[in-house]
């Protein structure tokens, strides 16, 4: 079962790209509460972030953007699979995500990334 079963792609597509990226970022920001360490809560945040990336890739027409999001998703998948968390890599991944759109990029300074 996925976390976003009730969120159809059509509804997700109504959000602008900046908002979609910010929602993915919320999951990554939520995960910061569980760092350092390794817990089911941290893994759950990664799962939700990857699911939102999948939805975003599904509804975005720009193939370059889809490629970059899928590359970013691979980084999160690697963080998910680690036996020990990596707070530095996590923060770097969040920063890269937020820099993908001008609207979300504003949060980099706010979050101290």
Residue pairs with C-beta under 8 A, 6 or more apart in sequence:
2 47
2 51
3 44
3 47
3 48
3 51
4 48
4 51
4 52
4 55
7 55
9 55
9 58
9 59
12 20
12 52
12 55
12 56
12 58
12 59
13 59
15 23
16 103
17 56
17 60
17 65
17 101
17 103
18 101
18 102
18 103
18 104
19 103
20 52
20 55
20 56
21 56
21 97
21 98
21 100
21 101
21 103
21 104
22 98
22 103
22 104
22 107
23 52
24 49
24 52
24 53
24 56
24 97
25 94
25 97
25 98
25 104
25 107
27 45
27 46
27 48
27 49
27 52
28 45
28 49
28 76
28 90
28 93
28 94
28 97
29 94
29 111
30 45
31 41
31 42
31 45
31 46
31 49
31 90
32 87
32 90
32 91
32 94
33 41
34 41
34 42
34 45
34 85
35 42
35 85
35 87
35 90
36 84
36 85
36 87
37 85
38 82
38 83
38 84
38 85
42 85
43 80
46 76
46 77
46 79
46 80
47 80
49 76
50 73
50 76
50 77
50 80
53 69
53 70
53 72
53 73
53 76
54 73
56 69
57 66
57 69
57 70
57 73
60 66
60 69
65 100
68 100
69 100
72 93
72 96
72 97
72 100
75 89
75 93
75 96
76 93
79 85
79 86
79 89
79 90
79 93
91 113
94 111
94 113
95 108
95 113
97 104
98 104
98 105
98 107
98 108
98 111
98 113
99 105
99 108
107 113
